[in-house]
Amino acid sequence: MHSRNAVPDVDHTALGGVAAIPEDAVANGEVYTRDWIVDMILDLVGYTPDRNLAEITITDPACGTGAFLLGIVKRLSDACRKREIDLPDQGIYALDLLSRNVHASREAVVKLLVEEEWEAGRAEELAQAWIRQGDYLLSEIHATDIVVGNPPYIRLEDVPDDRMDMYRQNHPTMVGRADIYVGFYERALTSLRQDGALGFICADRWMRNQYGRVLRQVVADRYSMDFVAIMHDVDAFEEQVAAYPAITVLRKRPQGEVIAVDTTKLFDARAAEDLLAWTREPNAPAKSTPGYKAARLPHWFSGEEFWPTGSPARLAMLEDLNDRFPTLEETGAKVGIGVATGADAVFLTHNPELVEDGRALRMSMVKDAKSGVLNWGGTHLLNPWEEDGSLVDLDRYPKLKAHFEEHRVALEKRHVAKKQPHRWYKTIDKVDHALTDKPKLLLPDMKLTIHPVLDEGGYYPHHNLYYVVSSTWDMRVLGGLLLSRVAQAFVEAYAVRMRGGTLRFQAQYLRRIRVPRELCQSDQVALARAFDERDVDAATEAALRAYGIDRIPD
């Protein structure tokens, strides 16, 4: 996602020989941000002409040809005219890597100031002072009151290795496959003075993927998420882009109330004005219109874990439940995943006679759980692990050894075997023998809806099944809670949704489910019965009572 604010190229000499980002990698993605989006963000960060903007410094870290810059200059001009004062020499700090963009921005600013009846020579002087060529991520940090813009979204493979190394060295939040915009967030936040504001329209992937985890932690520890609007279907740019944009407003102050907004394709300039009017009424109730839904939350979600998605009302419910109830594992349950072998064709069989007694472990598969009741299909795991966690001595089990030797070439091709050639017959995961006989709830990885199935003991789960075990829960009662749409709402908020709406019910998402620590007898009975009867409606009705909520918002 780019606007006129995309990160472009710079001469090698400008950074002591550091390789430049290819100009065409930037130019191909330049997209103009619509003026009403710019105005909305400037309003949200408080850069409005009713204030003395001459005393406020504002930064546009990648100004391009001026999408945000012109909105800034117009407001600054209006504020100074209103107070009959001169424009400030240092009120605006704008950067861009491309010299042609810097030239275009300066020309546009001069033209605007002259139209606003400022003296042409003064306009030229200010344009030169305000707009500079440089790489924001490698420039000296410039203390500021406000940062606004559309940070660059450039593919990692288009950034030369030496330049990316410098970016990562200067920005600890740029972990894993983090894109450049993550560094822009970090540097912009670092530059803010106390109570300063950042307002970006940018891809929202950092809120919900692995490479955004450090940035999420930084935000949670040091800043306040004041406003977030998901804009995936909004016509926010003058060209169509698939960038999953969101508007975020962050402030350098302790976390307080946050406004959460979910928009539709009907969100336009008029809807934006309506939303802004609603934000100025602190006691206004949650609002739903064809273009957007908006609500106030008492605080934002904390830590580096993935931030949830959903309507503002759904987020408010989740925040309430997060505040009032412990996580599943905090109640004594444990979430895990079944064994991965790296070679199911070798390790799995329907013929346990292939090996010695005790070396074939009954294994539960996804298809065994399809009906909602575990119907074992006869799959066995040829188990290379002793109960103490060590690999078996194959010489003690001639039949097992013969089977593995027959397939040795295939087993040795696995990554896990290449790392430890002398342990070539191990599965990727160890087998925890104690798990086999424990009652456990099995949850298939990929389903449209959550699907807990009870294994009363005797089977070991395959790696496409996640499991929940507990010494404190009645597993049928817990199964009823997990069958409910409340549990589904947690997973929907955090999980990756695949094509066709399929959800990934992985351990990291199941661990986010909050559950009541104590349940009255009648709710326990109702949940257990609903689980046995696979009655999602009854499970949800009992769960709503247990959580003390009336309904699950859309």
Summary of the structure (lengths in Angstrom):
residues: 554
radius of gyration: 28.8
end to end distance: 29.1
largest distance: 95.4
contacts: 1827
relative contact order: 0.08
helix: 42%
strand: 18%
